[in-house]
Each structure stands twice: as structure tokens, then as C-alpha cells.
């Protein structure tokens, strides 16, 4: 919404500036935040979208990454600004698999048309202020809101195994730390992990002239037709197994399941899986499977890795393709007392059917909602459902 339409709360904030009030504030301008903002915009709601548009995709996804979902799985919400409309607007068909750069362009096009004028300042602190939330941005501005939606995506939840925590900066990266891969050209790189992000990163680095070895605990790579390829498997959709999978991927059905079943299905769906389309791109990548890194140290500006079989590797960089783990305590801007009020299950917020946390007026969407609503929240394809559910709750 346009900054000229801000209303002002009584009094001044800690920066001695007026506190700007919005009934609804959404933090995060990725697919889930944009989808929700579009629904609120079309309803004429008093809302503000805070965050740089598509920032995770622009800054933390390696150049050359391909999305495995077809256009039907890339819509942000159920309005007319879908990938098909974007395709028409540009006058040329979208490539499949879709390059991340094209997906970023779609996100900016969606924002311009469906929820223009987001406030792209970064949120640095959120606390409770009686029956509202007080939000501080990087430049000292303060906002107040009755309803707050956290739609921050994946970046805060990047999992880094403790064994690599002591390595100095510049030697170890998570796959979500990468964008421009040119720095790795001609270097020796060890990639830890066996899932899609690890193996695709291995292919991309190899294609950028790095010497790459994948180290993984798994004894095999689990190859499969995932993403848009899976959607073409009609026999699977009609099978009993396919019907059960569709039911468990329905957010309303998943929410009503016992915790043990939820946990099993979430782990199964999000297990390391690699698109078989990557096989031809791994010709110069060395795969060392069934091995665990026992120690990691930096010596003479290189990383020394010792494996569980006693062998060693000396590399220039380590890249962690170790995925993401949701943890409310990893959200950097939440005040400690506010974090403690949020009921959690193994780090994930426990949400009501309306996606509201145990703190009245505080909502979560995207990957942070996966424990409550299932694996679809982990992917872009869950955004239309979440945007519809949240907008109905907030507009009431």
C-alpha cells in the first residue's frame, strides 16, 4: 500500500518518530507474502507488506537453478495474475523447467500488478505492545499492527551441522548463501548432502569449472521424477497410493491428523530426493556416498575434512546442502519474550485452523506452517491455499 495512506498511532516510538499504524502487516515479500498481499489488496484491506520483493530468490538461490514445478504449481494466489497471464504479457512461452531468473521476473510482475507499492525496508525487531505488535525497521521507523503475518520463507532456517560451525567465514557456505557461483571457478569444493539442492549445486558448480565432490551419509541417491514430471504421471494419480498421498497433502486433512502421522508424512515427503533430469549433468562430479564427515578444520587457508573411514579431503570450500529446519528461535527479529509465548512443536509454531499461533493476532505462513498444514507449505504450490485461508481470517 502507498506510504501516503499511513494512519498514525497515538504517541511516538523509541526513535521519537510517529508510530505508523496498519490493521494488518505482512512481513516477507516472497511468494506467500505476495499472494496474501494480493488478496488483501483486492479486498481493500488496511494492510502493509514489508520486505524486499523476491529477496530470497534474488540473493540466495544459485544462478542457473531450475524450478521443478510446472506453471500450475507456481501461482501465488488464485487471482488472474498467474504464470499463464505472465506468459501472455511477455509474448513468449515460458521454458520448462523454469529458470529461477524467470521466476524472479514473474514475482516482480505479479507485485506490480496485484499488490503494488510494498515497503521494502527490512524488519529488525518485533515485540508486543499491549494488544498489538510493534515493528521496527532498519532505518528506525516504527509500525504498529493488530494482526501480524510472518511470511519470511526459508532463509532463517538453513541447517548447518555443528561440526562446521567453528569454521571461519568464507570457507563454508550453505546452498542458500550462494548466488553468483563465479568465485568457485577453478576451486576444489566439497558438497555435503544428497538432496536436490546439494546435487543441483554440484552440477552448477561443475558447469562453472569447479572441481566438485559430493559427500553424503546416504549410500545411494534417491532419484525420482519430481516436480512437473510427477504431475504427468496419470497412473500414479489414479492409484490408491496416489489418492492417499493427495489426501495427506490436503492442508485441512493434514491439520486434523495425529502428531505421529503428521511427523511421518512430513519427513517422508521432504526426504532427500533428486530429479533424474540432473543425471546427465554430473559427468565430472565425484560422488562419495555412505560416508560421514567426522571433523573439519582450516589449515593454511584450506579446509581439511576427515571422514569416518579415516580418509581425508583438502578443499578450498565446503558447501552445505543440508536443507532447512524450522525453528521459531531462529527468526532474528522476534523479541525473546514474544518467542516464548508461541506454542511450538520441535521448533515449529503450532497453528490454529486459521493459521494463527498461540499469540492472538500472530499468524505464520509458508514453510513455518508446514508442521500444522503439511508439506505443500514448503513449496510455492501451497501459496494459493494459504493466501485464501489467511485473507478470510484476517478480513473477518
N, C-alpha and C positions, 0 to 999 in steps of 0.2 A: 504494500500500500504506500501511497505517496506520503513522504515525511511531513508535508504541509498539513496533513489531516490529523496529526497527533493531538490528543487531548492531554491535559496536564493534571497530574495528581496534586493534591494539596501538599504544600511544603517543598523542601529542597532535599536532594540526596547528599551523600557524604562528600561529593565533589562540589557542593554548593551550586549545582545546576538544577533546573526544574526536572522533576521526575516525570517522564512521558508515560502515559497510561494507554494500554490496549487491553480489550477484554480477553483476547486470545493472542498468545505469542508462540510461534513455532521456531525452534532452534534447529537449524540444519536445512540446507537448500540442495540436497541431493534428490534422487527420485521420490522418496517418501515425503520429504518436506514439500517439494514442488507439487506433488499430487494432491496433498492435503490443502495447500495454499490455493490451488486452482478451484477446489470445491468451495472453500470459504469465500474466495473472490466472487464466484458466480452467485453465491447466496447473499452477497452484500454484507458479509460479516465484518465486525470491527476486529481486525487481526493485523499482525505484523510478522513477516518472515525475516528471520535474522540468519545471516550466513552467506558466504560466497558461493555463488551458483556452481554446482558440479565440482566443487573444490577437490574432493577425494579423487574423482576420476581424472581431473586435470593434473594433479600434483603427485598422486600416489599409485597410479596404475602405469606399468611399463608401456612405453610407446611400442606399438605393434601388437598389443594384446587384442585377441578376437573374442567377442561375446558369443556364447554357445546357444543363446536363446534366439528364436526367430522373432519377427516383428510382433507377433501376438503376445510374446512374453516380455515386451519392453515398454508397454504403455504405463504411464504414471498414474492415470486415473481414467474413469470411464466417461471422458468427455470427447469432444470432436478433435482434439489436438493429439491424435495418436500417431504412431510411426507411419501409417499409410498416408495421413494428411501431410506429414512432413515430407514424405517421398514425393507427393504431388506438388508441394510447394517448391521443391528444388528441381523438379522436371526430369530427374533421372532415377532409376530404380536403386534401392539400397543393396549393397553387397551382402552376401551371406557366406560365412559367418560375418557379423557386423564388426568392423574395426572400432576399437574404443574411441578413436578420434571422431568418428562419425556419430557415435552415441553421445559424446560430449556436445557436439554441434546440435543434435536433436534436443538435448536438455536445455540449452540456451534458447533455441527456437521456441520450445514449449513455454519457458518462463516469459519470454517477450509477449507471447500471445495469450497465455492463460492466467498468469499471475505477475504482471509487470511491477517493476519498481521495488524489488526486495531491498532490505537494508543489509548491505554486505559486510557490516562490521562484525568482528569476532567477539563472541561472548567469553568473558574470563571468569565470571563469578555469578552464581545463583544462590539466593538464600530465601528463607521465609520472612515475610513481613505481615504478621497477624494472619489474616485470611487471604493473603495474596503472595505473589512471588516478586522479589526484587532482582533484576537482571542488570549486571554491569558489563559494558563492552570495553574493548581495548583502549579506546580513546577517552575513557572516563564518563561516557554517557550512561544514564541510568533509566531503566524502564520498569514499569510495574504492570502486573497482569493477574487476573483472577484464574485463568486457565493457561497452563504451560505444557507444550508438547515437545518432547525431546526426540528429534529425528536425525541423530548425528551420524548414522551409518556405522562403518566398521573400524575406522582408523584407531580409536582409542583402545580397541580390544585385541590388537595384534599380540599374538602369544610369542614370547621369547623364552625358550628354555633357560633355566637358571645357569646352566653350565656356560652359557655365552654372556651372562650378564656382566662379568668382570672385564670383558674385552674393551679396550678403549674405543671411543667413537672413530668412525672412519674405516674400521676393519670388518665390522659385522653389520649387516642390513637385514631387515625384514623385507619380504617381497612388497609390502605396502609402503616401503621407504623409497622405492625405485620409480623413476620416470624416464629420464634420459640415460640410456644404457651405454653411451659413448665412453664413459670413464672406465669401463671394464674391457675395452678393446685391447687385445694383446696380453691380458692378465689371466692368471690362474685362479679359478673360482670354484669353491665347493658349495653345493646347494644341498640344504638339509630338508628332507621331506619327500613324500611320494604322491601328493595330490596334484590337482590340476594346476594350481598356482606355481608349485615348485617345478613341475615338468615343463609347463609352458615357458616359465622364466629360463629354464635350462635351454630350451630351443631358441628363445630370443637372444640370449647371451652368446650362444654358439654362432648364431647367424650374424652377430656383431663382432665376430672374430675373437671371442674369449675362449680359453681352454677350460672346459666345464666337466666337473664330475658330480654326479648326484649320489649322496649318501643317505640311505634310508633304513629304518628298522624293518620295514616290511620286506618279506622275501620275494615278493612279486609286485608288479604294478597292476592295479585293478583297472583294466581297460574296459571302456564301455561306450555305447552310443548315447551320449548325454546331450542335454540342451535341445536344440531344434531337431536333431536327428531322432531323439527319443520320441518327439511328438508325432513323427511319421510312422511309428510302429503300431499300426492299427490292431494287429493281433494282440499285442500286449494290453491295449486299452480295453479290448473286449473280454479278456481273460478274467477269471475270478481273482487272480493275483493283482491284475490291474485295477479292478473295481475296489478291492481292499485298499490299495495304495491311494486311489483317488479319494476315498473316504477319509483316510488318515491325513491326507493333505488338505482337507477342508478345515479352515480355521475354527469354525464353530464346533465341528465334531471333535477336533483335537483338543479344544479348550475343555470339553466335558470329560475327557479321559482321565483315568487314574494316573498319578505321577509316574509310576513304574513304566506304564505303556508309553506315556509321553516321552520319557527319557530314552527308552529303547528306540522308538521311531525317529526321534531327532538325531540320535547318534548314528543310526543306520543310514538315514538319508544324507547326512553330512559327512559320512566316512570318506576317506581319500579315494577319489575316482578320477580317472584320466581319460580324456577324449581320445578315441582311437585315431582321430584325424592328426594327432601330433606325431604318430609313429614315423612317417617319412621325414620329419624334421629333426630327428635325433641321431642322425648317422654319425656325427662326430662327438656326441655326448657319451661320456663313460658312466655306466650305471654300476654302483656298488650297493647291492641290496642285502638285507639280513644283517646289517652292521649298525652298531651304536657308537656315537662319539662319547668317549669317557672323560676327555679333558681337552681344553682349548686354551692356548696361551699365545701371546705375541712376543716374538723374539726377532731382533734385527728387522723390525718393521714388516714382518710376515707372520701369518697365523699358523701355528703348529697344532695339528689335531691328532690325538691318539685315539684309535678305535678299540673296540672290545676284543679284537683278535690280536692286539699288540702291534698292529701296523700303524704307520704314521703317514700323515699328509702335511705338506707345507704349501700354503696357498697365499695369494695376495688378499683375497676377500672371502668372507663367508656370507652366504645369502640364506636366510631362514624362510623356508616355505612351510612354516609350521602352523599356519592357519590363525584362527581367531577364537578367543574365549570371552564370552560376555561376562562382565564384572562391573557392577554399579560403582564400585570403589575406584575404577579406572577412569571414570568420567571426570575430567580435570576441573571443570568449573563448578561442580556441585559442592556446596558447603558441607563440612563433615556432619553437622547436626541434621541436615536435610537427608544426607545419605543414610544415616542411622534410622530415620523414620520410614524408609522404604522397605517393605517386606520383600525378602529375597529367597530364592531357592538356588543354592550353589552359585551365587553371584548374579543371577538373572532376576529382574523385578517380577514379582507375581502380580498379574494384572486381572482386573475385572473383565467381564464380557464386553465392556465398553472401552477397554484398553487403558483404564485408569488404574494407577498404582494405589497403594495403601495411604498415600498422602493425597488428600482431597484436592482435585484440580490439577494434579500432575499426571501426565499421560506419556506413554512410550510407544514408539512405532519402529518399524524396520527390524533389524537383527536383534535388537534388545528385547523385542516382543516374541522372539521365537520360542522361548520356553512355554509361554502361555498359549500361543496360537499356531505353532508348528513351523516346519521348515520352509514353507512358502515365504515367510517373513524374511528369510535370509537372502532372497533373490528379488530382483526388480518385479517379477510377476506377482508378488504379493501386494504391491503398492495400491492397485485399484481397490482391492477389498479393504485394506486398511484405511485408505482415504475416505471411502464411503462410510465405514463404521465410525471413524473418529469424527467426521464432519457432522454426522447425525447427532452424536453425543454432545459435541461442543455447541451446536446450534440450538439445542434444547436449553 
